[in-house]
C-alpha cells in the first residue's frame, strides 16, 4: 500500500516521503520506515501530534491506501497574540476596516 509521511521541520521546508508498506500497517510503522525519527529526534513518539489528511490521529491508527501521515510541530507563538502584535505594529488606521475609507464617512465605515 502506498502512503506518504510529511513533516515540516522549519517554515517553508517540507520533507515528504512516499512509502510502500504491507497491510496492515499503523501510523507508527510508517514513521519508523520513513526514517524521520532518526533524522529529527525532536519528533519522539510520546510527545508528537499526528494527523492523516489534516485529522488528528494516534500512533496505533491503521493506514489505508494513499493516506498522508502528517507530523505536526508545536506552535511557537499563540496565533491570537501574534495577530494582536501585528495590529499594534501596523497601527489601528492602516488595517482591517480602516484601510478603505469612503470620503465623508464615519471612521470604520
Secondary structure, 3 states (H helix, E strand, C coil): CEEEEEEEEECCEEEEEEEECCCCCEHHHHHHHHCHHHHCHHHCHHHCEEEECCEEECCCCECCCCCEEEEECCCCCCHHHHHHHHHHHHCHHHCHHHCCCCCCCCCCC
